Amino acid sequence: MKIIYKLENWILKQYKFYFSWKFKYELVKDLPDDMPEKMILIIAEGYQPDSLAFKCPCGCNALIYLNLLTDAKPCWKYRITPKGMISVSPSIKRKTGCKSHFFIREGRTDWV
């Protein structure tokens, strides 16, 4: 029974990952007045990006800001995959509001 339960959970995780909505990304200097859906904005005033901003993927529409500067904590990193998709690490965990916890891998939301 445990094996079936584990297999079922694994299949559901794969399904959620591959069929979750995909984030696109865009490099910007300032945040727009109307934040686009399913878009991660890479904010850079100069040559070095300093933060990421996007709407929470759970649907609560909260705006999430992630610091990219290594001298301030907490700090995240992003990379653009060879397929042109964005990945963010480590995981994103909201401590207020919806309390969502997720990774962004290859543009997809991977819920924890």
Secondary structure, DSSP 8 states (H G I E B T S, - for coil): -HHHHHHHHHHHHHHHHHHS-B-EEEEESS--SS--TTEEEEE-SSSS--EEEEE-TTTT--EEEEE--TTSSS--EEEE-TTS-EEEEEEEE-SSTT--EEEEETTEEEE-
